[in-house]
Amino acid sequence: MRQLLSVPGTVVVVLHLLAPVVSAQAQGGGAQPSGVLGPVNALGQEFTLPPTPTGPPPRLPDGTIDLGDGVWVNVRPFNAASSLEPGQELPLLPAAKALMAARKQTDDPHSWCLPSLGAPRYSPYPFRFIQNYTHKRPTHLYIMHELMRTFRQIFMEDGRTHPAELDPTWFGHSIGWYEKDTLVVDTVGFNDKVWLDGRGTPHTEQLHTVERWTRVDMGHLVTEALIDDPGAFSRSFTVRYESLLRPPTDELMEYVCAENNQFGFASGVR
């Protein structure tokens, strides 16, 4: 169970969705009887996770890889610079670099309960794919995020393209298809309010992303996301991250966060 530790002015959520913690014995706390949880430390209750399964991934009746049979969590939060070699920098244009520097004095939109996560920014909070389990080819696919209870809508293989004119939105307009066992999601129509990561990396309404989701085995999901935005970057680049399947007992929890709320994160960080 995830634990919540509240301190005046801050909220710390301890997720059991990251790496397994070190046992109490390894920390010098002495052996614990079988079935007894470790000590409660400053961040909450310690426990051990079962191994991530590695068998073949399940498939839908038509042979398509099944992505929706459990809850997934990213191994680490998305960072726009995560794919760069040591010493390299993001190919930010001067205006984008100046905006990123200015954002050091402002709040992440996420702190105000705005839907700032999704494509291509992700978080350590869990998510789930909702697929159409019928004999017909699915027309829609949804990605449900525990964080703020938001969701992405992906139009699947029904022949549609992106509309010629789009009202910019937080998650953009996504169309998807399968290339063998890889789900490909093409998204345009973003607004320019989303931060690409917690460091404030900006983008413009010209942002175009192409995500490739590949379930390499039962418990491992690899995502490669091409980021192309000539308004913010001098060239396109690709980021890569991995997600792990959670135990069957895990489900998305309720996360209540509403814009203009005056409590907790929504009251602003600064």
Secondary structure, 3 states (H helix, E strand, C coil): CCEEEEECCEEEEECCCCCCCCCCCCCCCCCCCCCCCCCEECCEECCCCCCCCCCCCCECCCCCECCCCCCEEECCCCCCCCCCCCCCCCCECHHHHHHHHHHHHCCCHHHHCCCCCCCCCCCCCCEEEECCCCCCCCCEEEEEECHHHCEEEEEECCCCCCCCCCCCECCCEEEEEEECCEEEEEEECECCCCCCCCCCCCCCCCCEEEEEEEEEECCEEEEEEEEECCCCECCCEEEEEEEEECCCCCCCCCCCCCCCCCCHHHHCCC
